[in-house]
Amino acid sequence: MRKDRTEPLIPIASSVAFGLIAALIASDLLIDGREGVSASHLVLEGLVLMMALAGAVLTLRRFLRIKRDLETARQDTHHWRDQHRALVQGLGAAISEQFEAWRLTPSEAEIGMLLLKGLSHAQIADLRGTSERTVREQSRALYRKAGLEGRADLAAFFLEDLLPPQPR
């Protein structure tokens, strides 16, 4: 899955833009004040200045909160992986063995793993440098060889016995 490196820059650029707008409005207020512009005009521009500053602060705060939440989620993920590394490796090996038993090609097995990880056909195609149509065809071949109906059956095949039964 390709990461968009510009995405984190958007909130920062928004904060900078609000800050620049605020600076321009502040300089205009100073110039207007020296030129004797009416008080109502100065109050109106002052309100616009306050909104621009509020926008800069709120955008920056939101960015910092999202960044903190993302870091917490990453730490939780690493902690979970570290804590359950042996189980995850065993599950991965069991899935690979089952893929071999189904006589999947290496491409079909790779697609199967990516489907189990929750990637869409488009994401898999992008990651593998193939067309989405190729991914769909290889997915269908996987399902046919495994005797499964689709993605939900594939996930259920591996997870059904791992999860405790639901109380009625």
Protein Blocks (a to p, Z undefined) as FASTA:
>chain_A
ZZdfklmmmmmmmmmmmmmmmmmmmmmmmmmmmnopafklmmmmmmmmmmmmmmmmmmmm
mmmmmmmmmmmmmmmmmmmmmmmmmmmmmmmmmmmmmmmmnopafklmmmmmmmmnopaf
klmmmmnopafklmmmmmmmmmmmnopablmlmmmmmmmmmpccddZZ
